[in-house]
């Protein structure tokens, strides 16, 4: 971030404002200008100390900046890239926080004169809250950030974007945009859809009065920002549909197992699944525990230690 | 609990030991004896201060007690009730912590001489951890506890059991056993099953490396104790199957909406679902925040404020 004397944050919501706060906390000495559709959001980001000042519009925000962060809902990317193109210059690097990457890359190729200076980013940090009032300097810390550079992306542009996320304490992971979209469908968009369906079943069949932390955790994502989530599901609809289909096949097997009365297979399935998740948690736990309240896992060994697993196959 | 000079805890695992610790912390002056299948578990409960001493067996544990708490896996209830019958006496009240209630009540009617002194309880407190080592004095505090008295349950027995859970700071809710089993299928057993399926889809399609707090929360229940969970799913299989069926109908509608490309209906669905959950959370939040890390909800008003909801209907 040494080459960045001014940075533009386009969209001063939860994530945009958190990036500003995080940079200030990490000692970034450049100027941070912000621009957003809602003036009160920009003003709140200034009041929170997340940005230094408001820019009148996107072209002017990027014209003097060496780095621009697009942190708007997915449905606005096309329009924002058009505006960036009006203030674009040779030393400007553009990145984003969009939750799907193929659609964003297509928009960048369509609207920017030099998409080689655009680097797709997806900081996996969020909350079911929204707006700059909920911003936190440590929102990104220890979370994964996925970068989806293309074969023709300028190396110096990629470096600048990596410096940004590194300064915020993120763990960088590079992968192709298509791979990103497949994986996020599995571990983010599908869980969100499932959360929504769980709430609907409770609304249909009752149980709210006795619902406790298990229900609260499994449905937390259903409280996420609806327009943002609808945008994401729509932008990534093909991969989301494929994940939903895989989920449905698993659901059928589960129902089948229950109706067959195969208690042994049911237990084996639960043991294998727990083992797989605990394995992951053990590896990721030190990152997760910073922000989530997931309790440390007990060291119980599953009785069935088979690695080749019927149910996970 | 004034009438209880000795209490027997049968099964000194997470919940049994937490009840012991909680009673001591709340100033219970009676003696607490414990009995369990695994001697090391009982010894650990003593070492933790959760029980005063080990009883040699169930009949002797209950013979001198005025209250017996059955905190064993569901599959052992039948055998434990038989043993209780051998030490039973007119001033003994029996309750339990079983996660399903119809099957437990049937076992009580089958095995106990006077099932009118049995009161079904389901303290909605737990953790994905297990064993007395994970016990906490405040595990039950502010959580709901469901009681399922029958028409012929003795009023004084119900009072004694209510005094137990009240002393631990639980919120008491009475309902018929069948209603309990229907509601817990919706808000506990279905979410658990769905957590398991989400882990399976990730094992099939990948994404572990980038999985973050959203995935961790929605799959937390998949790390629960497999034998305990298999017992629960099996004991409540009819209601679980009905909930899975309702879930599948919702899943089909969701997939249909996505493939139709109806973005407006998708957004409306997400808004209605968020509204329903936030409403619940607002009412329950003060209880939940004691133990879960669910962040306080923002006060954003959903744009679509319709109360009559297509998707939740």
Interface residues (C-beta under 8 A of the other chain):
Chain A: X124 X125 X126 X127 X128 X129 X130 X131 X133 X134 X143 X144 X146 X173 X180 X182 X183 X184 X186 X187 X188 X190 X191 X192 X193 X194 X195 X196 X197 X198 X199 X200 X201 X202 X203 X204 X205 X206 X207 X208 X209 X210 X211 X212 X213 X214 X215 X216 X217 X218 X219 X220 X221 X222 X223 X224 X226 X227 X229 X230 X233 X234 X237 X240 X241 X242 X243 X244 X245 X246 X247 X248 X250 X251 X254 X255 X258 X259 X261 X263 X266 X267 X269 X270 X271 X273 X274 X276 X277 X278 X280 X281 X284 X288 X291 X292 X293 X294 X295 X297 X298 X300 X302 X309 X311 X312 X313
Chain B: X124 X125 X126 X127 X128 X129 X130 X131 X133 X134 X143 X144 X146 X173 X180 X182 X183 X184 X186 X187 X188 X190 X191 X192 X193 X194 X195 X196 X197 X198 X199 X200 X201 X202 X203 X204 X205 X206 X207 X208 X209 X210 X211 X212 X213 X214 X215 X216 X217 X218 X219 X220 X221 X222 X223 X224 X226 X227 X229 X230 X233 X234 X237 X240 X241 X242 X243 X244 X245 X246 X247 X248 X250 X251 X254 X255 X258 X259 X261 X263 X266 X267 X269 X270 X271 X273 X274 X276 X277 X278 X280 X281 X284 X288 X291 X292 X293 X294 X295 X297 X298 X300 X302 X309 X311 X312 X313
